[in-house]
Amino acid sequence: MKFKIQLTTQDETGEATHELVCLERTTEGLEVIGISLAEAKTLLANLQKQVVEQQIATFLSNRQQCPHCTQAFRHKGQHPVVFRTLFGNLKILSPRWFQCNCQPHKTRTFSPLVDLFTDHCSPERLYLETKWSSLVSFDLAAQLFEDVLPIETHIQATSVRNHLQRVAKRVEAELGGEQFSFIDGCPNEWASLPRPPMPITVGIDGGYVRHWNNKKTNFEVIVGKSIPEEGASKCFGLVQSYDDKPKRRLFEVLKSQGMQLNQQIVFLSDGGDTVRKLQLYLNPEAEHLLDWFHVTMRLTVLNQTAKGLPITFEDDDKKHELREPILKAIESIKWYLWHGNTYEALQHLESLEMDLDAAVDGKNKDSVTRKLLRSAEEFHTYIANNQAFITNYGERYRQGERISTGFVESTVNYVVAKRFTKRQQMQWSPKGAHLLLQMRTRVLNDELEQTFREWYPDFRTESDEKLKKAA
């Protein structure tokens, strides 16, 4: 049997029928049931070609006359241009017309299709390339389009990357300027605002990506997640050494979640300088806390190292206990920090360092003791620098409030590790990593489609959604 698939076009001049594809089928064999992928590609490619040609013909016919004097434009010539769509790269003849003499013009000729083809890549293709190359590698995204879509030519991974970066640069250009402080108005104005919703918790952490130019080094990638009590959470990411609008970026994320200046914001971070600067002066009611996860992680390292200490050490021919007192001191430090008592915690740290220093100066100068002393000194500096951001973690925990950025650790793995493929030692430039992060976070936040709809008002309209549901 034969199946003829035809396209009927209706316009002011009447109807025209075009045959798209003719399929021959038998009823023998499961493999011939339905339409094959190759046949579907041919059908879609032919349909796309006919629809685009008809649209261009209608567009040109509506612009053949001068809008001022209605005189027809004289034709100079035409040249081919390529329009890249999801269903094939179409070669289009772009005419060139002479300007009408009834009005002064800067040029003698013009191309009418310039107003229609503001880009030589369709928004649908640009959207899908950006979306999928944000989720998988550029090579896999290119292979996916070649396997599924009727695109004749080989798609280069570099073309997919360039399209993603073009979209990312446009998004970056629309981002507002950087400011030192985003707190506007006075407390009286903030008090008159509507009653704010529940606090927003923001966790910020960092990861590292191998540098493309200096392959023996890494650069830092900052990743965070904002979780409101009601509504969807959102993630964000940036390369601190490349981004010149980090605070604006975080402020826009919070603003999109309905943040008010009289609303409480809780920032949890690891205490690093770059992360700390990022979250300052965004909200007058902001509370900045040191993440308990990073505190207890350092304490765990101290405790594990202390278990390898000698039981005793000799000093002036006298034996002194070492391992058990050190382990008890570390446990006490953890207890004080858990309850927000930084004064006692620092005092015990000083005593711990004195005991370790005495053991190092004694006869048993083992490497474990020296290592633990260095770690204790580093931890002392860490707590002293962040003591203003240490809270009563036990009380917050009992009240059901967040004390840790464990949810950000998973975000770092999902946003950075899974796409930047740390296990395969992929290498990136700061610019390329930053632009990819912007698109990946938009995809994960389900914001990319809305971005395209703002640029192209008829992109994926309600009729498209109805067709998807009907299918």
C-alpha positions in Angstrom: 0.0 0.0 0.0 1.0 3.6 -0.5 0.6 6.6 1.8 0.8 10.1 0.2 1.3 12.9 2.6 0.5 16.3 1.1 0.5 19.9 2.3 -2.3 22.2 1.3 -1.6 25.9 1.5 -4.4 28.5 1.6 -3.9 32.2 1.0 -5.6 35.1 -0.8 -4.7 33.7 -4.2 -6.4 30.3 -3.5 -5.2 26.8 -2.6 -2.0 25.0 -3.6 -1.1 21.4 -2.8 2.4 20.1 -2.4 3.4 16.4 -2.0 5.8 16.0 0.9 6.5 12.3 0.9 5.2 9.0 -0.5 5.5 5.9 1.7 5.2 2.3 0.5 4.3 -0.3 3.1 3.7 -4.0 3.4 2.1 -5.8 6.3 4.9 -8.3 6.8 7.3 -7.7 9.6 7.2 -5.7 12.8 10.0 -3.4 11.6 7.9 -1.9 8.8 5.0 -1.0 11.1 4.6 2.8 11.3 7.0 5.5 10.1 10.8 5.1 10.5 13.1 7.7 11.8 14.6 8.4 8.4 11.1 8.8 6.8 10.1 11.1 9.7 13.2 13.2 9.1 12.4 13.5 5.3 8.8 14.4 6.1 9.7 17.1 8.6 12.5 18.5 6.4 10.1 18.8 3.3 7.3 20.3 5.4 9.7 22.8 7.0 11.0 23.8 3.6 7.5 24.4 2.1 6.3 26.3 5.2 9.3 28.6 5.3 9.2 29.3 1.5 5.5 30.2 1.7 6.1 32.5 4.7 8.9 34.3 3.0 6.9 34.7 -0.2 4.0 36.3 1.8 6.4 38.5 3.7 8.0 39.8 0.5 4.7 40.3 -1.3 3.5 42.6 1.5 6.7 44.8 1.2 7.1 45.1 -2.5 5.8 48.7 -2.5 7.2 51.8 -0.9 5.1 52.7 2.2 5.3 56.4 1.3 4.4 56.5 -2.4 3.2 52.9 -3.0 5.6 52.6 -6.0 7.0 49.1 -6.5 10.7 48.7 -5.5 13.1 47.9 -8.3 15.0 44.6 -7.9 18.8 44.6 -8.1 19.5 40.9 -7.4 19.6 38.2 -4.8 22.0 36.2 -2.8 21.7 32.9 -0.9 21.6 32.8 2.9 21.3 29.8 5.3 18.6 29.7 7.9 19.3 27.0 10.5 16.2 25.3 11.9 15.4 22.2 13.9 14.3 20.4 10.8 17.1 21.3 8.4 19.4 24.1 7.2 17.5 25.9 4.5 19.1 27.9 1.7 17.0 31.0 1.1 17.4 33.4 -1.8 17.5 36.9 -0.2 16.5 39.6 -2.7 18.1 43.1 -2.8 16.0 46.0 -3.8 16.7 49.7 -4.7 15.5 52.3 -2.3 12.6 54.5 -3.5 13.6 58.0 -4.6 10.7 59.6 -2.9 12.6 59.7 0.4 16.3 60.2 1.3 18.1 57.1 2.4 21.6 56.3 3.7 22.0 53.4 1.3 21.0 52.9 -2.3 19.8 49.3 -1.8 18.4 47.2 1.0 17.5 43.6 1.8 13.9 43.3 3.0 14.5 39.9 4.7 16.8 41.6 7.2 13.7 42.7 9.2 12.5 39.1 9.3 15.7 37.1 9.8 17.2 39.0 12.8 19.2 35.8 13.4 20.2 33.0 11.0 19.3 30.4 13.7 15.7 29.7 14.6 14.8 30.3 18.3 13.6 26.7 18.7 17.0 25.3 17.6 18.8 27.9 19.7 16.7 27.0 22.7 17.2 23.2 22.4 20.9 23.5 21.8 21.3 25.7 24.8 19.2 23.5 27.0 20.8 20.2 26.2 24.3 21.4 26.0 23.7 22.8 29.6 22.8 19.3 30.7 25.2 17.1 28.8 28.5 17.7 27.0 28.6 19.7 23.7 29.6 16.5 21.8 26.6 14.5 23.2 24.2 17.4 22.5 25.4 17.6 18.8 25.1 13.8 18.4 21.6 13.9 19.9 20.4 16.5 17.3 22.0 14.5 14.5 20.3 11.3 15.5 16.8 12.7 16.1 16.4 15.8 14.0 16.4 16.0 10.2 19.6 18.1 10.0 21.6 17.3 6.9 25.0 18.6 7.7 27.3 17.4 10.5 26.8 19.5 13.6 30.1 20.6 15.2 30.3 20.7 19.0 31.9 24.1 18.7 28.8 25.4 17.0 26.6 24.2 19.8 29.0 25.8 22.3 29.0 29.1 20.4 25.2 29.2 20.3 25.0 28.6 24.1 27.6 31.3 24.7 25.6 33.7 22.4 22.5 33.2 24.5 24.4 33.5 27.7 26.0 36.8 26.6 22.6 38.2 25.8 21.3 37.2 29.2 24.4 38.8 30.8 23.9 42.0 28.9 20.4 42.3 30.3 21.6 41.9 33.9 21.6 45.2 35.8 24.8 46.9 36.9 26.8 46.0 40.0 26.3 47.9 43.3 28.2 47.9 46.5 24.9 47.9 48.4 21.4 46.9 47.4 19.7 48.3 50.5 17.5 51.3 49.6 15.3 53.5 51.7 15.1 53.8 55.5 13.8 51.6 58.3 10.5 53.6 58.5 9.8 52.7 54.8 10.7 49.0 55.4 8.3 48.9 58.3 5.4 50.1 56.2 5.9 47.3 53.7 3.4 44.3 53.8 4.1 41.6 56.3 6.9 39.5 54.8 6.7 35.8 54.2 8.8 33.3 56.1 12.6 33.7 56.0 14.6 32.7 52.9 17.6 30.4 53.6 20.6 30.9 51.2 23.5 28.4 51.2 26.7 29.3 49.4 29.7 27.0 48.8 32.5 26.7 46.3 34.0 24.1 44.0 37.0 24.0 41.8 37.4 23.4 38.0 40.6 22.6 36.2 42.0 25.6 34.3 42.3 25.3 30.5 45.3 27.6 30.0 47.2 26.6 33.1 46.4 22.9 33.4 48.1 22.3 36.7 45.9 24.9 38.5 42.2 25.2 39.3 39.9 28.2 39.6 37.0 28.6 42.0 33.4 28.3 41.1 30.9 29.6 43.6 27.5 27.8 43.7 24.6 28.5 45.9 20.9 27.6 46.5 18.1 29.8 47.8 15.3 28.0 49.6 12.1 30.0 50.6 9.6 28.5 53.0 7.0 28.6 50.2 7.7 28.4 46.5 10.4 26.7 44.4 14.1 26.9 45.3 16.6 28.3 42.9 20.3 27.7 42.4 22.9 30.0 41.0 26.6 29.9 40.1 29.4 32.1 38.9 33.2 32.3 38.5 34.3 34.9 41.0 37.5 35.7 39.0 35.6 36.4 35.8 32.2 37.8 37.0 31.9 41.5 37.4 28.3 41.4 38.8 28.3 38.7 41.5 26.2 40.6 44.0 23.7 41.8 41.4 23.3 38.1 40.3 22.5 36.9 43.8 20.2 39.9 44.4 18.2 39.1 41.2 17.7 35.5 42.4 16.4 36.6 45.7 14.2 39.3 44.1 12.7 36.7 41.8 11.6 34.8 44.9 9.8 37.8 46.3 12.4 39.1 48.7 11.3 42.2 50.6 13.6 44.6 52.5 11.8 43.8 55.8 12.1 40.0 55.2 14.6 37.9 57.1 17.3 36.2 55.0 19.7 33.6 56.5 23.0 33.2 54.7 25.0 30.0 55.5 28.5 29.7 54.1 31.9 28.2 54.9 33.5 31.5 56.1 35.6 32.1 53.0 36.4 35.8 52.2 35.0 35.6 48.6 31.8 34.0 49.7 31.4 36.4 52.7 31.8 39.5 50.5 29.2 38.2 48.0 26.3 38.1 50.6 26.9 41.5 52.3 24.6 44.5 51.9 21.8 42.6 50.1 19.2 42.9 52.8 19.0 44.9 56.1 17.5 41.9 57.9 20.1 39.4 56.7 21.7 37.0 59.2 25.1 35.6 58.3 26.0 32.3 59.9 29.0 30.0 59.7 28.0 26.7 58.3 28.1 23.9 61.0 29.0 21.4 58.3 32.3 23.0 57.7 33.0 23.4 61.4 32.3 19.8 62.3 34.2 18.6 59.2 37.4 20.3 60.5 36.7 19.0 64.0 36.4 15.5 62.7 39.8 15.8 61.0 41.3 16.9 64.3 39.6 14.0 66.2 40.8 11.4 63.6 44.4 12.7 63.7 44.3 12.8 67.5 43.5 9.1 67.6 47.0 8.4 66.1 48.8 10.3 68.9 51.1 8.4 71.3 49.4 7.5 74.6 52.0 9.5 76.6 55.0 11.7 76.0 58.2 12.3 78.1 59.2 15.7 79.3 62.0 16.2 81.9 62.1 12.4 82.4 58.5 12.5 83.3 55.6 10.8 81.5 52.5 12.8 80.7 49.3 11.6 79.2 48.7 12.9 75.7 46.1 11.1 73.6 43.1 11.0 76.0 43.4 14.6 77.2 43.6 15.8 73.6 40.6 13.8 72.6 38.6 15.2 75.5 39.7 18.8 74.7 38.5 18.4 71.1 35.2 17.1 72.3 34.8 20.1 74.7 35.6 22.5 71.8 32.9 20.9 69.7 30.4 21.2 72.6 31.1 24.9 73.1 30.9 25.7 69.4 27.6 23.8 69.2 26.2 26.0 71.8 27.7 29.2 70.3 30.2 29.8 73.1 33.2 31.0 71.1 35.0 32.4 74.1 35.3 29.1 75.8 36.1 27.3 72.5 39.0 29.6 71.8 40.3 29.2 75.4 40.3 25.5 75.0 42.0 25.7 71.7 44.8 27.7 73.2 45.2 25.1 76.0 45.2 22.4 73.3 47.9 24.1 71.4 50.0 24.5 74.5 49.7 20.8 75.3 50.7 19.8 71.8 53.5 22.3 71.7 54.9 20.8 75.0 54.7 17.3 73.4 56.5 18.5 70.3 59.3 20.0 72.5 59.6 16.9 74.5 61.5 13.7 73.5 58.8 12.1 71.5 58.8 14.4 68.4 56.5 12.3 66.2 55.1 13.6 63.0 51.4 13.0 64.1 51.8 15.5 67.0 53.4 18.1 64.7 50.6 17.6 62.1 47.9 17.9 64.8 49.5 21.1 66.1 49.5 22.7 62.7 45.8 21.7 62.2 44.8 23.0 65.6 46.5 26.4 64.9 44.7 26.7 61.5 41.4 25.8 63.2 42.0 28.4 65.9 42.5 31.1 63.2 39.4 29.9 61.3 37.2 30.2 64.4 38.7 33.5 65.5 38.1 35.0 62.0 34.5 33.8 62.0 33.5 34.1 65.6 31.0 36.9 64.8 29.1 34.4 62.5 28.9 31.5 65.0 25.5 31.1 66.5 23.9 28.7 69.0 23.6 25.8 66.6 21.9 23.5 69.2 19.1 26.0 69.8 18.5 26.5 66.1 18.5 22.8 65.5 15.9 22.2 68.2 13.7 24.9 66.7 13.9 23.1 63.3 16.0 25.8 61.6 18.8 25.1 59.2 22.4 25.1 60.5 24.2 23.4 57.7 24.7 23.8 53.9 24.4 20.1 53.2 21.8 21.0 50.6 24.4 23.2 48.9 26.9 20.3 48.8 24.5 18.4 46.7 23.9 21.5 44.6 27.6 21.8 43.9 27.8 18.2 42.8 24.7 18.6 40.6 25.6 22.0 39.1 29.3 21.7 38.8 30.5 18.1 39.1 28.0 16.4 36.8 28.4 18.9 33.9 32.0 19.9 34.3 33.0 16.2 34.7 35.7 16.5 37.4 36.3 12.7 37.1 37.3 13.0 33.5 39.5 16.0 34.3 37.8 18.3 31.8 39.4 21.7 31.4 37.7 25.1 31.1 38.4 28.7 30.7 36.9 31.0 33.4 34.8 32.7 30.7 33.5 29.5 29.2 32.7 28.0 32.7 30.9 31.1 33.8 28.7 31.4 30.7 27.8 27.7 30.9 26.9 28.1 34.6 24.4 30.8 33.7 22.6 28.6 31.2 22.8 25.5 33.3 21.3 27.2 36.4 18.5 28.7 34.2 17.7 25.2 32.9 17.7 23.7 36.4 15.5 26.5 37.6 13.1 26.1 34.7 13.7 29.7 33.6 15.2 29.3 30.1 11.9 28.9 28.3 10.6 32.1 29.9 13.7 33.9 28.9 13.2 33.0 25.2 9.5 33.9 25.5 10.6 37.4 26.6 12.8 37.7 23.6 10.4 36.1 21.1 6.7 36.8 22.2 5.3 34.0 20.0 7.8 31.4 21.2 6.0 28.3 22.5 2.6 29.9 22.8 -0.5 28.5 24.4 -1.5 26.8 21.1 1.8 24.9 21.2 1.0 23.7 24.7 -2.4 22.6 23.6 -0.9 20.5 20.8 1.5 18.9 23.3 -1.4 17.9 25.6 -3.5 16.7 22.7 -0.6 14.5 21.5 
